[in-house]
């Protein structure tokens, strides 16, 4: 089990919320239910953005200007729409898993798998958003502007969605290693 999986499942060694279930007075089952509820809430937030971008992308070929895209712009479009559909699938799968595993007493496994799917979905979504930025800038400002916009967007989202949490975990780990004053 990875640290992220332990956090998602509510393992007492790596609490996702700064406090273990014992500190909250939760039973393991209550902790798993809370963690599952938190994952679902996070998925609700991100799913709206994914669905909007996917809908936008799916409508593009039916616009008259789409025919003026170059072959490379059309290829970028197809890659981006594929990534957006993949992100949608990854982010919706935890709900389908919950339905399939309902009352099977596998909540901890469900939370761990849903956490992994959410992380993968966010990573794919970040690449899709960067691709959308690249496509828009490529069409409106040229290939170089598209490459820069896509790269900057990917760097920004990677920093915000992966770098900042890693920095916070590192800071927390360092703080836990420091001896506490008596």
trRosetta pair geometry for C-beta under 8 A, 3 or more apart (Angstrom, degrees):
i j d omega theta_ij theta_ji phi_ij phi_ji
1 5 4.5 -131 -167 93 83 129
1 6 5.4 103 136 -60 118 83
1 9 7.4 -52 -157 13 138 141
1 11 7.3 130 130 -51 146 151
1 112 7.1 -84 -132 -128 102 136
2 5 4.6 99 51 6 73 102
2 6 7.0 -134 98 -5 40 85
3 6 5.6 -52 -147 35 33 112
3 7 6.3 34 153 -19 65 104
3 14 5.3 -173 -158 -133 77 165
3 169 7.6 95 137 -159 143 143
4 7 5.6 -52 -149 36 32 112
4 8 6.3 32 152 -19 65 106
4 115 6.2 175 146 151 95 128
4 116 7.8 115 110 -82 121 66
4 119 6.8 35 163 -62 153 151
5 8 5.6 -55 -146 38 32 110
5 9 6.1 20 159 -11 67 109
5 11 8.0 50 112 -10 67 128
5 112 4.6 34 -154 -141 99 99
5 115 6.2 160 -109 78 53 140
5 116 7.2 5 -87 -54 94 98
6 9 6.1 -61 -142 43 27 101
6 11 3.6 -56 -166 35 87 140
6 13 6.1 -39 172 68 143 98
6 14 4.2 78 107 46 119 125
7 10 7.8 36 177 -71 28 26
7 11 7.1 -57 -57 39 26 93
7 14 4.8 -77 -67 126 76 106
7 15 7.0 71 -129 159 73 12
7 16 4.1 103 179 -74 95 90
7 115 7.7 147 81 -144 83 153
8 16 6.8 74 -75 -60 34 139
8 35 6.1 118 175 179 49 127
8 39 6.9 52 -153 -74 101 124
8 111 5.2 172 144 150 93 92
8 112 5.7 134 90 -102 123 45
8 114 7.3 -178 180 75 134 83
8 115 3.3 -57 -107 -66 162 153
9 32 6.8 -14 -166 -108 66 84
9 35 6.5 125 -148 112 15 169
9 108 5.0 46 -147 -157 114 85
9 111 5.0 132 -101 93 59 125
9 112 5.2 -2 -61 -64 109 90
9 115 7.8 -92 -40 -9 66 143
10 15 7.2 19 -153 -123 55 69
10 16 7.2 -68 -95 8 54 104
10 21 5.7 58 167 -49 114 117
10 26 8.0 -80 -177 101 140 141
10 28 7.4 151 99 -150 126 62
10 31 3.8 152 165 152 156 112
10 32 5.9 -127 22 -73 138 49
10 34 7.1 95 -90 67 138 100
10 35 4.7 -128 -47 -40 106 138
10 111 7.3 -12 -6 137 92 163
11 14 5.5 30 80 41 106 84
11 15 7.8 -136 81 -71 54 49
12 15 6.8 -3 -148 -60 35 93
12 20 4.1 45 -143 -149 76 132
12 21 6.2 -84 -87 30 87 89
12 22 6.1 35 -125 -3 126 108
13 20 8.0 54 -32 -100 19 122
15 18 6.2 -73 104 48 117 10
15 19 5.5 -121 143 77 162 21
15 20 4.7 -129 -63 -79 129 52
15 21 7.6 -174 -108 -23 112 59
15 23 7.7 -36 -74 31 166 124
16 35 7.0 109 25 -118 140 101
16 38 7.6 162 101 106 144 159
19 23 4.1 -115 -174 86 101 135
19 24 5.7 116 120 -48 120 91
20 23 4.9 103 53 5 71 99
20 24 7.2 -145 99 3 41 88
21 24 5.6 -63 -148 45 36 106
21 26 4.0 -90 -161 70 89 107
21 27 7.3 -56 167 88 128 10
21 28 6.6 102 117 -93 168 44
21 30 7.2 139 -151 79 116 92
21 31 3.8 -50 -97 -76 132 138
22 25 7.5 37 -176 -74 32 29
22 26 7.6 -87 -57 47 22 70
24 31 7.6 131 61 -92 132 94
26 30 4.2 -138 -162 90 94 118
26 31 4.6 119 123 -59 135 84
26 34 6.9 -60 -134 -4 155 139
27 30 4.6 96 49 6 78 102
27 31 7.0 -141 91 -6 41 86
28 31 5.6 -56 -149 36 32 114
28 32 6.4 33 154 -19 66 104
29 32 5.7 -52 -148 35 32 110
29 33 6.4 32 153 -17 65 106
29 107 7.4 85 -141 52 67 150
30 33 5.7 -54 -148 38 32 112
30 34 6.3 34 153 -21 65 105
31 34 5.7 -52 -147 36 31 112
31 35 6.3 29 155 -17 65 106
32 35 5.8 -55 -146 39 30 110
32 36 6.3 32 154 -20 65 106
32 107 4.3 94 151 120 133 124
32 108 5.5 -77 -116 -74 130 68
32 111 5.9 -136 -154 -26 80 144
33 36 5.7 -52 -146 36 30 112
33 37 6.3 32 154 -19 64 106
33 107 6.9 -30 -68 -170 59 153
34 37 5.7 -57 -151 37 30 112
34 38 6.4 31 152 -20 65 105
35 38 5.6 -52 -147 35 33 112
35 39 6.5 35 154 -20 65 102
35 111 5.0 45 112 -144 120 141
36 39 5.8 -53 -150 34 32 111
36 40 6.5 33 152 -18 64 105
36 98 7.8 116 -166 -106 123 124
36 107 6.1 -75 -50 -165 138 102
36 110 6.7 24 -108 106 117 113
36 111 5.3 -98 -75 -87 77 98
36 114 7.3 84 -129 43 72 157
37 40 5.7 -54 -148 36 32 112
37 41 6.4 33 154 -20 65 105
38 41 5.7 -53 -149 35 32 112
38 42 6.5 32 153 -18 65 105
39 42 5.7 -56 -151 37 32 111
39 43 6.3 32 152 -19 66 107
39 94 6.7 -119 138 175 123 163
39 111 6.5 176 -15 -140 147 74
39 114 5.0 81 158 125 154 128
39 115 6.4 -96 -109 -75 131 68
39 118 6.3 -138 -157 -38 98 152
40 43 5.6 -56 -147 37 32 112
40 44 6.5 39 152 -25 65 101
40 94 7.5 -149 -89 115 69 129
40 95 7.7 93 -121 -84 96 87
41 44 5.6 -48 -152 28 33 115
41 45 6.9 34 151 -20 62 102
42 45 5.8 -54 -156 31 35 112
42 46 6.6 15 157 -5 69 108
42 118 6.6 51 106 -157 123 146
43 46 6.2 -62 -142 46 32 99
43 47 5.6 40 160 -33 69 113
43 91 5.7 160 -148 -175 95 89
43 92 7.9 137 180 -88 125 37
43 94 6.4 -132 -77 52 160 133
43 95 7.6 -174 125 -42 154 100
43 114 7.9 -72 -51 -178 136 109
43 118 6.2 -103 -80 -107 93 112
44 47 5.9 -53 -137 29 22 115
44 48 7.3 31 161 -26 55 98
45 48 6.8 -61 -175 18 27 107
45 49 7.9 11 145 -3 59 105
46 49 5.9 -58 -163 39 47 110
46 50 6.2 44 146 -19 76 108
46 91 6.2 -128 101 -138 112 144
46 118 7.8 120 43 -155 149 92
46 121 7.3 118 120 120 140 117
46 122 6.6 -68 -148 -92 159 88
46 125 6.9 180 178 23 116 177
47 50 5.5 -56 -144 40 37 112
47 51 6.0 36 158 -20 70 107
47 88 7.7 84 -143 -132 80 68
47 91 5.4 178 -90 136 86 131
47 92 7.0 96 -123 -73 124 78
48 51 6.0 -58 -146 38 26 108
48 52 6.4 26 156 -19 63 107
49 52 5.8 -55 -146 35 30 110
49 53 6.4 23 160 -12 65 107
49 125 7.5 80 105 -173 111 135
50 53 6.1 -60 -148 40 28 105
50 54 6.1 27 155 -18 65 111
50 84 6.7 163 -165 -162 77 78
50 87 5.2 -143 -136 119 125 114
50 88 5.3 166 147 -83 122 72
50 91 5.9 145 17 35 167 155
50 121 7.6 -35 -85 173 155 108
50 125 5.6 -77 -94 -114 103 124
50 128 8.0 67 -130 76 81 149
51 54 5.6 -55 -142 39 30 112
51 55 6.1 32 158 -21 65 106
51 88 6.8 96 -82 -113 63 113
52 55 5.8 -54 -147 36 28 110
52 56 6.4 31 153 -19 63 106
53 56 5.6 -53 -149 36 33 115
53 57 6.2 30 154 -18 66 107
53 84 5.5 -137 113 -131 104 130
53 128 6.6 116 129 133 144 119
53 129 6.8 -85 -112 -91 162 74
53 132 6.2 -91 -154 -64 117 156
54 57 5.7 -57 -147 39 30 110
54 58 6.2 29 156 -20 66 108
54 81 7.5 100 -139 -147 66 69
54 84 4.4 171 -91 149 79 118
54 85 6.3 114 -133 -75 120 57
54 87 7.9 -154 -63 67 115 102
54 88 5.5 22 -63 -53 158 134
55 58 5.8 -55 -143 37 29 110
55 59 6.4 26 158 -18 63 109
56 59 6.1 -65 -154 36 26 108
56 60 7.0 45 150 -45 61 95
56 132 7.9 55 95 -134 130 132
57 60 5.8 -34 -157 -2 37 119
57 77 7.3 165 -155 -167 96 83
57 80 6.3 -148 -124 115 139 101
57 81 4.4 176 153 -100 130 88
57 84 5.5 137 25 39 155 161
57 132 7.3 -99 -74 -99 110 107
58 61 7.9 -51 -180 18 36 97
58 81 6.8 122 -72 -143 58 120
59 62 5.8 -71 -171 42 56 110
59 63 7.0 63 139 -36 80 99
60 63 5.8 -52 -158 14 43 114
60 66 5.6 126 155 -93 77 122
60 77 6.6 -135 103 -154 149 130
60 81 8.0 -132 36 -73 125 125
61 66 5.1 152 -131 173 37 166
61 77 8.0 132 -66 148 87 143
62 66 7.3 66 28 2 18 147
63 66 5.0 114 68 -25 80 100
64 67 6.7 -44 179 16 48 108
65 68 5.5 -50 -169 28 60 115
65 69 7.8 81 140 -39 71 82
66 69 5.9 -29 -170 -5 48 115
69 73 4.0 -129 -172 96 101 124
69 74 5.0 130 111 -57 123 80
69 77 6.8 13 173 -21 166 138
69 139 6.8 -49 -109 -104 90 109
70 73 4.6 96 51 7 76 103
70 74 7.0 -139 94 -4 40 86
71 74 5.7 -55 -149 37 31 111
71 75 6.4 33 151 -20 64 105
72 75 5.5 -50 -147 35 35 114
72 76 6.4 38 152 -19 65 102
72 143 7.8 18 102 -110 143 115
73 76 5.6 -49 -147 36 33 112
73 77 6.3 40 150 -23 63 103
73 135 6.5 107 -156 -142 83 84
73 138 5.9 -178 -105 117 99 128
73 139 6.2 95 -142 -77 141 87
74 77 5.4 -48 -148 33 34 117
74 78 6.5 34 153 -19 65 102
75 78 5.8 -52 -148 35 32 110
75 79 6.5 33 152 -18 64 104
76 79 5.7 -54 -149 37 32 112
76 80 6.2 30 154 -18 66 108
76 131 6.4 -177 180 -166 89 96
76 134 6.4 -120 -170 107 138 113
76 135 5.2 174 121 -88 122 95
76 138 6.9 72 57 36 166 161
76 146 7.9 -8 -157 169 172 139
77 80 5.8 -60 -147 39 28 109
77 81 6.2 23 159 -15 67 107
77 135 6.0 99 -79 -127 70 143
78 81 6.0 -52 -139 39 29 106
78 82 6.2 33 157 -21 62 108
79 82 5.8 -59 -151 37 28 113
79 83 6.4 27 153 -18 64 106
79 131 6.2 -138 103 -143 99 147
80 83 5.7 -53 -147 36 32 111
80 84 6.3 33 154 -20 65 106
80 128 5.6 111 -159 -149 71 70
80 131 3.6 -173 -98 125 103 130
80 132 5.7 134 -166 -63 141 63
80 135 6.1 -73 -16 -28 158 138
81 84 5.6 -52 -145 37 33 114
81 85 6.4 34 154 -18 65 104
82 85 5.9 -55 -148 37 30 109
82 86 6.3 31 152 -18 64 107
83 86 5.5 -54 -147 38 32 113
83 87 6.3 35 153 -21 66 104
83 124 5.5 -166 -168 178 86 90
83 125 7.8 158 149 -94 97 27
83 127 5.5 -114 -160 98 149 102
83 128 3.9 -171 112 -81 114 94
83 131 6.2 120 41 16 145 150
84 87 5.7 -48 -146 34 31 112
84 88 6.5 36 151 -21 62 102
84 125 7.5 69 -118 -118 57 65
84 128 4.5 131 -70 -157 71 146
85 88 5.5 -50 -151 33 34 115
85 89 6.5 35 150 -19 64 104
86 89 5.6 -54 -151 36 33 113
86 90 6.3 31 154 -18 67 106
86 124 5.2 -106 105 178 109 151
87 90 5.8 -54 -145 38 32 110
87 91 6.1 20 160 -11 66 113
87 121 5.1 103 -157 -162 67 73
87 122 7.9 98 -145 -73 107 15
87 124 4.3 -166 -79 101 86 108
87 125 4.0 113 -145 -69 147 78
87 128 5.6 -93 -14 -3 141 145
88 91 6.1 -67 -145 44 25 103
88 92 6.0 11 162 -10 65 116
89 92 6.2 -66 -138 42 24 101
89 93 6.2 43 161 -44 63 102
90 93 5.9 -41 -149 8 26 120
90 117 5.2 -174 -176 -174 78 83
90 118 7.6 160 143 -87 96 22
90 120 5.1 -124 -158 98 144 100
90 121 3.5 -173 105 -80 114 90
90 124 6.2 119 16 30 149 139
91 94 7.6 -41 -176 13 34 101
91 117 7.2 165 -88 142 30 97
91 118 6.6 70 -117 -115 71 60
91 121 3.9 130 -59 -168 82 157
91 122 7.9 99 -83 -50 110 59
91 125 7.5 39 -42 -49 132 129
92 95 5.8 -51 -175 31 61 113
92 96 6.7 56 136 -15 80 105
93 96 5.4 -59 -150 41 43 112
93 97 6.0 45 154 -23 74 104
93 117 5.2 -124 72 -159 119 152
94 97 5.4 -53 -145 37 34 115
94 98 6.3 40 155 -25 66 101
94 110 7.5 103 -155 179 86 86
94 113 7.3 161 -107 107 84 86
94 114 3.7 69 -121 -124 127 100
94 117 5.5 -180 -51 72 93 140
94 118 6.9 3 -32 -51 140 92
95 98 5.6 -48 -151 30 32 114
95 99 6.8 33 150 -17 62 101
96 99 5.7 -52 -152 34 35 111
96 100 6.3 29 152 -15 67 108
97 100 5.6 -59 -145 41 33 108
97 101 5.8 6 163 2 70 116
97 110 6.0 164 129 -135 116 91
97 113 6.4 -144 -174 102 168 132
97 114 6.8 -154 64 -72 139 89
98 101 6.2 -69 -134 52 24 93
98 102 6.3 57 156 -68 62 82
98 110 6.2 87 -92 -163 70 138
98 114 7.8 31 -52 -76 98 132
99 102 5.8 -19 -152 -27 29 116
101 104 4.7 -91 -170 34 68 130
101 106 5.0 -86 -174 63 126 122
101 109 7.7 -140 -154 84 157 109
101 110 5.5 -169 84 -79 152 120
106 109 4.5 -40 178 43 94 117
106 110 5.6 105 116 -29 84 96
107 110 5.3 -57 -145 39 33 116
107 111 6.2 35 156 -23 68 103
108 111 5.8 -51 -148 33 30 111
108 112 6.5 29 153 -17 63 106
109 112 5.8 -56 -149 37 32 111
109 113 6.2 25 157 -13 68 109
110 113 6.0 -58 -142 42 27 105
110 114 5.9 28 158 -19 65 111
111 114 5.8 -55 -140 39 26 111
111 115 6.3 33 156 -24 61 105
112 115 5.8 -54 -153 31 27 114
112 116 6.8 24 152 -15 62 104
113 116 5.7 -54 -152 36 35 110
113 117 6.3 33 152 -17 67 107
114 117 5.6 -55 -145 40 32 111
114 118 6.1 35 155 -22 66 106
115 118 5.8 -54 -146 35 28 111
115 119 6.5 28 155 -18 63 105
116 119 5.8 -55 -149 36 31 110
116 120 6.3 27 154 -14 65 107
117 120 5.7 -56 -145 41 31 109
117 121 6.0 35 154 -22 66 109
118 121 5.5 -53 -143 37 29 114
118 122 6.3 30 157 -19 63 104
119 122 5.9 -54 -149 35 29 109
119 123 6.5 29 153 -19 63 106
120 123 5.7 -55 -149 36 33 112
120 124 6.3 28 155 -14 67 107
121 124 5.9 -56 -145 40 29 107
121 125 6.0 32 154 -21 65 109
122 125 5.5 -54 -142 38 30 114
122 126 6.4 38 155 -26 64 101
122 161 5.8 -167 159 -176 125 141
123 126 5.8 -49 -152 28 30 113
123 127 6.9 26 151 -13 61 102
123 161 7.9 -177 -82 117 55 136
123 162 7.9 51 -95 -60 91 125
124 127 5.8 -55 -154 37 36 109
124 128 6.3 37 148 -20 67 106
125 128 5.4 -53 -146 37 35 114
125 129 6.2 36 155 -20 68 102
126 129 5.9 -51 -146 35 30 109
126 130 6.4 31 152 -17 62 106
126 154 6.4 98 151 -132 97 65
126 157 4.1 176 -141 125 106 137
126 158 6.3 113 168 -63 151 65
126 161 6.2 -135 -76 37 135 151
127 130 5.6 -53 -148 38 32 113
127 131 6.3 37 150 -22 64 106
127 154 6.6 34 -106 -114 53 110
128 131 5.4 -54 -150 36 32 115
128 132 6.5 37 150 -22 65 100
129 132 5.5 -47 -149 31 35 113
129 133 6.6 36 151 -17 64 102
129 153 6.1 -141 121 161 90 127
129 157 6.3 116 72 -58 132 158
130 133 5.7 -52 -151 36 34 112
130 134 6.3 36 150 -21 65 105
130 150 4.7 81 166 -163 85 70
130 151 7.4 79 -164 -65 120 16
130 153 4.2 171 -110 93 70 110
130 154 3.8 26 -100 -59 153 88
130 157 6.8 -123 -53 24 100 132
131 134 5.4 -51 -145 36 33 113
131 135 6.2 34 155 -20 66 104
131 150 6.3 41 -92 -130 31 116
132 135 5.8 -54 -147 36 30 111
132 136 6.3 27 157 -17 65 107
133 136 6.0 -57 -145 38 28 108
133 137 6.2 18 161 -9 65 111
133 146 7.9 153 125 -152 62 60
133 149 4.4 -145 150 145 101 103
133 150 5.4 164 85 -86 95 52
133 152 7.8 -110 135 66 150 86
133 153 4.2 142 27 -32 159 155
134 137 6.2 -63 -145 45 25 103
134 138 5.9 29 157 -25 64 112
134 146 4.5 70 -172 175 65 85
134 147 6.5 45 -136 -87 106 29
134 149 5.7 172 -88 82 45 94
134 150 2.9 13 -67 -61 110 122
134 151 8.0 82 -85 -18 108 58
134 153 7.6 -123 -38 31 77 130
135 138 5.6 -55 -142 35 26 114
135 139 6.3 22 161 -16 64 108
135 146 6.7 62 -74 -145 13 119
136 139 6.1 -58 -149 37 26 107
136 140 6.2 -2 163 3 64 116
136 146 7.7 160 65 -115 43 88
136 149 7.3 -98 70 123 88 157
137 140 6.2 -68 -135 51 28 95
137 141 5.1 -36 -172 40 71 114
137 142 7.8 -41 150 54 75 46
137 145 4.4 -134 166 128 109 94
137 146 4.3 170 90 -91 91 53
137 148 7.3 -106 137 63 157 81
137 149 3.8 139 -10 8 156 151
137 150 7.4 -139 41 -30 125 76
138 141 7.4 -57 -91 58 10 70
138 142 6.8 -54 -147 127 45 16
138 143 5.6 33 -135 -103 92 43
138 145 7.0 179 -80 78 39 81
138 146 2.8 25 -62 -75 82 151
138 147 7.7 78 -81 -30 99 59
139 146 7.6 92 -4 -84 52 124
140 145 7.8 -84 81 100 76 141
141 145 3.6 -39 106 68 121 163
141 146 7.1 169 68 -43 90 70
142 145 5.1 89 62 15 77 104
142 146 6.9 -137 103 -9 38 93
143 146 5.5 -58 -149 35 31 115
143 147 6.4 29 156 -19 67 103
144 147 5.8 -53 -149 35 32 109
144 148 6.4 29 154 -15 65 107
145 148 5.7 -55 -146 40 32 111
145 149 6.0 31 156 -19 67 109
146 149 5.8 -55 -142 38 27 109
146 150 6.2 25 159 -16 63 109
147 150 5.9 -57 -146 39 27 110
147 151 6.2 24 157 -16 63 111
148 151 5.9 -61 -146 41 27 109
148 152 6.0 23 159 -16 66 110
149 152 6.0 -55 -140 39 26 107
149 153 6.1 27 159 -19 63 110
150 153 5.8 -57 -146 37 27 111
150 154 6.3 24 158 -16 64 108
151 154 5.9 -57 -146 38 29 108
151 155 6.2 28 156 -17 65 108
152 155 5.7 -56 -146 39 30 112
152 156 6.1 32 155 -21 65 108
153 156 5.7 -55 -145 37 28 111
153 157 6.2 19 160 -10 65 108
154 157 6.1 -57 -141 43 28 103
154 158 5.9 30 159 -20 64 112
155 158 5.8 -57 -142 39 25 112
155 159 6.2 27 157 -20 62 108
156 159 5.9 -58 -151 35 26 110
156 160 6.3 15 158 -10 64 111
157 160 5.8 -58 -140 44 32 106
157 161 5.5 4 170 2 70 118
158 161 6.5 -64 -124 51 20 92
158 162 5.4 -32 -170 34 62 116
158 163 6.4 66 133 -20 69 104
159 162 7.3 -57 -99 57 9 75
159 163 4.1 -33 -145 34 50 139
159 164 6.6 69 153 -30 64 86
160 163 7.1 19 -18 47 17 94
160 164 5.7 2 -147 -1 35 127
161 164 7.5 51 -20 34 9 100
161 165 7.4 -13 167 -1 34 116
162 165 6.4 -68 -152 43 24 104
162 166 6.2 22 157 -18 64 113
163 166 5.7 -60 -147 38 28 111
163 167 6.2 29 156 -20 66 107
164 167 5.6 -54 -147 35 32 113
164 168 6.4 32 154 -19 65 104
165 168 5.6 -53 -146 36 34 112
165 169 6.3 35 155 -19 67 103
166 169 5.7 -52 -147 37 32 111
166 170 6.3 34 153 -21 64 107
167 170 5.6 -54 -147 36 31 113
167 171 6.3 31 154 -19 64 106
168 171 5.7 -54 -147 37 31 111
168 172 6.3 30 154 -18 65 107
169 172 5.7 -56 -148 38 31 111
169 173 6.2 32 154 -21 66 106
170 173 5.7 -53 -147 35 30 111
170 174 6.4 30 154 -18 64 105
171 174 5.8 -54 -149 36 31 111
171 175 6.4 31 152 -20 64 107
172 175 5.6 -55 -148 36 32 112
172 176 6.4 31 154 -20 65 106
173 176 5.8 -55 -149 35 31 111
173 177 6.5 30 153 -20 63 107
174 177 5.7 -58 -151 35 32 111
174 178 6.8 40 151 -30 64 100
175 178 5.8 -47 -154 20 35 114
